[in-house]
Amino acid sequence: MKGLDPDRHHAADAWAQDVLAKMTLSEKIGQLNQVSEDSASAALVEAVAAGRVGSVLNVVDPTEIDALQAAAGESRLGIPLLVGRDVVHGFEVMAPIPLGLAATWNPAKVEEFCTLTAAAARSRGINWTFAPMLDVCRDPRWGRIAEGFGEDAWLTSVMAGAFVRGLQASPEESLLACPKHFAGYGASESGLDYNRTYISDIELFNVYFPPFAAAFDAGAMTVMPSFSDVNGQPGAGNQRLLKTFLRDQLGFSGVIVSDWAALAELPIHGVAEDGKEAAQLGLNAGVHIDMMSGLYERFVAELVDEDPENLAQLDALVLEILTVKHLAGLHEPQKKKSMEPAIDALLHSATELASESCVLLTNEGGTLPIMNRSDSLAVIGPLADQREEQLGTWSFDADPEVSVSILEALKARWQGSLMDSAGLSHSRGVDEGGIQEAAGIAAKAAQTVLVLGEEAILSGEAHCRSRLDLPGDQIRLLNAVADAAEKLIVVILAGRPLELADAVDHADAVLFCFHPGSGTGPAVADLLLGDSGPSGRLPVTLPRSVGQVPIYYGRGHTGRPPLQGEVQFLDDIPIGAKQYSTGNTAYHLDVDPSPLFPFGFGKSYTEFHYDQLAVSVAGTGQTLTISIEVSVTNIGDRSGIETVQLYLRDPVARVARPVRELKAFEKVMLAPEESRRVEFKLGIKDLAYHDGRSWFVEPGRFEWFVGSDSTARLSCRMDLDASQIGDEPLGDQTNSY
Ligand code: NOJ
């Protein structure tokens, strides 16, 4: 396992070898078998005691977990159970959904929350979580975009490392991490869950694998393949993906757990005749644990009987499972501690993350922060007072009682008169008379806060949409309230990027929040009232229209980019125009080719100025050091946090490279008029790309862009010759996270 102390590894291996030597065939198969139940039923306890189950998922009651571990302890060899649960962005206390965590651009705080939440879940007896979800996604129709860290491989990699380090911080109070879904699941065709993907090796290595490499570097010992097929082979049976790439090239030597019944889906995909062949494909691909299909339990004995190779493969898989169990410390007596003391710390951490995850999109004439809290305020919208909906997907262990809504928090802080109305019964609601009532309330208030978006159930697994509009009658509500309101502040709570042109047109300010979790109310209220300042930055591009999807900043070059001011839109084309009248460039006739808001974008309550960008290069090959420095100045009259972003462009390469790639960022807090010199240090690996066979860096020109988002204009260039690059191989890994 990467980065592990060799002594620890040696002890784990010795224990695993010893146990394996004593195991019967049935006990070996049991280690491969994972069962989901929500309680320790008599049948499950019996199966565990007989060594027929090596791991469980979805049992959360500590007493039930104790009963199961006791049964495992009393089994012939006393092998402890892996107890899994989807602790994806919190347990009882929820942080923002992972897309929101990415919007914080604050890996240190994400790591801190993961440590706390792991301790909370571990105190129940859970010892394994199926997280972090590392599927780079460029299609917001896909409901699972909520669970990942957005469109960018590098930002996802940074978050991957933070998440894994946080979850696995201390052996006794941690959860084993399980990065998922290897790999490319986020590229599911048409943003439809479980759909197939076709991804070139170049794209796999440059975009989809790096976050997993970062998670393994940080110590992740388990991984879950994706449901979807990658180039014709579903994840759970994909030998090229799981052996050639995952094991041989990324160097993973831990445990692969299939996704839920994914082995049983191999015949449905059309790559296996039946369950027995599916089990064989799973073994061949090196899938250790069968989550819930029961196929290993049913067929592995028969497969071993038919082919001794299968016994060797079974032994290898069991050995690795046992090693991971030992490395996770499960063979030692488990310490229990109460959840209570951590609740405050968890809420504090979740609320800080919620605050840093909210992205201020517009703020006309300094509408925000609201300066006079003794005035009259209208709080409207179907999501203004929804403790549960604001938690987002994967919140089934959350305690709604510790979640505070925006309305509740504003009521606690507002000193003037406050009126409220949901306007619609829920985000998909249609006008039930509430719209007129809401508009009436807005008309009487000096300020109106309108909270729109999506309920939690509209994103997450299997919750894909073909449209990105505000559901139900929300646009009607928006129009009516906008007509009536003196000052309109729109807050969006959603699980994915939405089309927000209407909100931007109608509102004086728009704050976009990816379901921010238990701390939503205090976080949003403090931002609106100026007790904190917005610092969230978009981890995904916001499209103008769903028809632009996939739209992402790191796209490839086209030979015919659209030129600003030279594109002709549908309504401007003269009747009977000739074929070439639009100039033949890459744009849609009916929408501006730019996004509504670019990746990395987010406003503050102040402005920042960038200048004096300089690059210098020292050393050669593996010792090459690139220093990029820039001065950032707060030119407004409030303190604020800026996220300084560095992008690379490799303009000429053997394989066309993306228009830009994020390579580093730093959050800096600056007082009014304060200036800071920010320095980024990069190495040879940060320049590398994979051409489908290996990593390399080509001599020539490199361009750097520094600024507030992915459209940053301040740039400088450097030229590297072959001697500076050197000829040492770059290895399997690219970037340093
Ligand atoms: C299916 C999901 O795809 C996966 O992400 C999750 O971990 C498992 N179910 C277990 O709940």
Boltz pocket constraint, residues with backbone or C-beta under 6 A from the ligand:
constraints:
  - pocket:
      binder: B
      contacts: [[A, 86], [A, 130], [A, 180], [A, 259], [A, 260], [A, 461]]
      max_distance: 6.0
